[in-house]
Amino acid sequence: MVLEFGLEMDWDNIRVFLSVARAGQFGAAALHLQVDNATVGRRIGAVEKSLRVRLFDRQTTGCVLTSAGDRLYVTAEEMEAQLLRAQGDLSETDMELSGSVRIGAPDAFTTMFLCSRLGKLKAKFPFLTVQLVPMSRTFSLSKREADIAISLSMPKEGRIVGRKLLDYSLGLYAAPVYLDRAPKITARSDLPGHRFVGYIEELLFTPELDYLPQVSPKISAKLRSANLIAQLNATIAGFGIAVLPHFMAAAHPELRAVLPQEVTISRTFWLLMHADSKDLARIRAVADYIYETVESERTLFSGR
């Protein structure tokens, strides 16, 4: 392949360059590529030597692209996009899908819903490998952190293609061990006298998770966690009341709904893919499976 620099380059080296540029660190790129740091350094050095330019400025916190690195990054992304399109065209002729598809999604959606429903996908595509990353954060499809991301909002920039997965509902839940010893709750005005479980405000990765002010401006969480599974476990153990998705609480019938008619919250799951890879057969197959599976169990997410 020939770059705008007029030099023939090794794609493997360019792939390493892209990984470092996106991660901002040699070590993080090495981890993503599953090679050692020395290999990453050697390949970046080979690109810099062949182009006779410095591509990165090394800093104590990582590395940033130089002006030459910025130019190469634009061309390298175009090369990557062309390869992905070619791969997508060729994969249309494959009878058996293979390779890996990485899904980045909120911890509750992945752990409490998707994990237990991947058996049919594996039976249909036995040579396909699915990688699940259940984390409470936003995934960068542009940096190839995931092939598919489940998000609570649509990104405002970048070459991202998304479609609405579904709306889901949340409500207040608590364990009998808490409710039986706490003051009785008959109206929203009773809530400020109770203990709540919630998110650490400064660690919220999206404003859509800031539920408690919507319930009442007079309450605040006395136990906070950035992980919704931890909040669920604290609620089951009887610490207090939490805002939980109905699809999550449904797996724990021991929990009681609190003011279900008065307090209801709605949010939206979006399914996102990068424009350059959305047409790859393996990615499209997994995306379609997620959409169809969620659609078939829509009532679980509505709380009905």
Sequence and secondary structure as in RCSB ss.txt:
>XXXX:A:sequence
MVLEFGLEMDWDNIRVFLSVARAGQFGAAALHLQVDNATVGRRIGAVEKSLRVRLFDRQTTGCVLTSAGDRLYVT
AEEMEAQLLRAQGDLSETDMELSGSVRIGAPDAFTTMFLCSRLGKLKAKFPFLTVQLVPMSRTFSLSKREADIAI
SLSMPKEGRIVGRKLLDYSLGLYAAPVYLDRAPKITARSDLPGHRFVGYIEELLFTPELDYLPQVSPKISAKLRS
ANLIAQLNATIAGFGIAVLPHFMAAAHPELRAVLPQEVTISRTFWLLMHADSKDLARIRAVADYIYETVESERTL
FSGR
>XXXX:A:secstr
 B TTS B  HHHHHHHHHHHHHSSHHHHHHHHTS HHHHHHHHHHHHHHHTS  EEEETTEEEE HHHHHHHHH
HHHHHHHHHHHHHHHHTT SS  EEEEEEE HHHIIIIIGGG HHHHHH TTEEEEEEE SS   TTTTS SEEE
ESS  SSSSEEEEEEEEEEEEEEE HHHHTTS    SGGGGGGS EEE  GGG SSGGG  HHHH TT   SEE 
S HHHHHHHHHTTS EEEEEHHHHTT TTSEEESTTT  EEEEEEEEEETTTTT HHHHHHHHHHHHHHHHTHHH
HHT 
